[in-house]
Amino acid sequence: MTRSIVPFVCALLGASPGVAQDLVLDENVPAAGGDFFEVAFTVPANTAELEVVRIYDEQDAVLDFGLYDPDGFRGWGGGNKEPLVVGTQAASRSYLPGPMPAGEWTLLVGKARTGGQDVPLRVEVTFRSAATLAVDDRRGPYEAAVLDQSPRWYLGDFHVHSRESGDAVASLDDIGDFAASRGLDFVVITDHNTDSHLALLTATQAGHPNLLFIPGMELTTYQGHLGVYGVRDYVDHRLPLADQVTAYRDQGALVFINHPVLDLGDACIGCAFEHESFGEVSGVEVQTGAATLFTESALAFWDTIRPLDDPGAGVLGAVGGSDDHRAGQDLGLAQSPIGSPTTRVFASSLSEAAILEGVAAGLTVVQIEGPEGPTLDHTSYVEDFEYSSHTIYTTGAAGTTLLAVVGGAYESVADLTEDDQVVEVDFAYADHDVDEDGVMFVRFELWRGNTPAAVSGHLRIHPCVDSTCRPSDNGNLLACSCDQSKAPVPAVALAALAGAAVALRRRRCRLG
């Protein structure tokens, strides 16, 4: 490493209002040695703001950048092209304002692509005694909102980037406006490896009373991406992935594997999921964007990691996300607007807590064709301990085929000729794969020709010892559980995918 010093006198001559000698650091980022490289530098006392410029040959390599102060995380801009600026009251996008402690800071360099060669890197650090960035009055503590207290299906998008992601341009307000124009109820903001948007959400939410913003993150590694829903605090993305997943779940967040089979090489570095050890994830993003080239493979991936052999593990959920970076504007051929696909979630209210609760319970339907595309609801119950019986309510589904996936195997149920149809089907336990405790996993899909159009979450169906049902404590979801009075072992609550009106209309034991 070579360090050049730009004398403080340069600041006096107008180069910069520095508080001490600015730095020019010439580094060599090694191709070997893991995914990250650290550049340490010392920040002097009384620094109000610092600026970091990174210079390298972008034709031969792709590097990402983040910043840590002596006390921890200050942001991750990834491939941001503009200078990185942080100060006491303001910061450039992707980064966090706050105290400017003197001592050793670290510029974290992510080696997205090196071509197998070491990468020469110049880092220019400027220290300032006075801030140059304007204070952003929108910043403040995040306060979770409740926009609607009705138990019903809510439509949303679980994968949306704002300009706080280094590769995105959309403002939060533009995201809210566009999502509302498509009839959505919520969006999850999933910026790459940063929670800098969190402090902006409360002020943004105030201007969008009918569109819920949920704080999230796309945990972005060079071997796969994961969506984190309900983020409160950043977790160091240099840690082993399983440790990160555990830490986010300890916050109460859900962690989903994003676009698991999206192998586009250098066009999307790390997009295909290659991690072998990743901890206890909550589910899979089975549809990313509007294109369906990878959908069947993503569904197969979902089936391979669903815990069929562990009746205590619960259902592995399914969501869809657009991966929109531009709030639906000026999209390229490979990009999709917010809402394509749409994920329907049955929740007790339009709030972060209720939406995540519904997702965790498997109460989702991914509408691959967007908010106007075909969809389905269904109720289920166990009959005579031999059959699971299902009633499926389809909407906008004319010209599609209804399929069931039972124990991982596809079965054709009906060709639909009308937009709104009701279909009933039974599955005999003796004819299908169940685990050692008799649990059967069932989901339903609508296909248009050879392409999936809608995918439900899984029902985890357990044959109850006694078929008499009573209402559960979770009245908002109108679920029910089997009578425990004659059962030698606790019954398992099972996922239900129908709205309150259906439950009231049928008065059947809903497996939820």
PyMOL commands that set and color helices and strands:
alter all, ss='L'
color gray80, all
select helices_A, chain A and resi 9-12+172-181+198-206+241-250+265-268+295-305+352-360+429-431+475-477+500-506
alter helices_A, ss='H'
color red, helices_A
select strands_A, chain A and resi 2-6+22-29+36-43+49-55+62-69+72-78+84-87+103-113+119-128+146-148+152-160+186-189+212-221+224-229+254-257+283-288+317-321+342-347+350-351+364-367+375-383+387-395+401-406+409-415+421-428+440-448+451-456+459-461+469-471+480-482
alter strands_A, ss='S'
color yellow, strands_A
deselect
rebuild
show_as cartoon
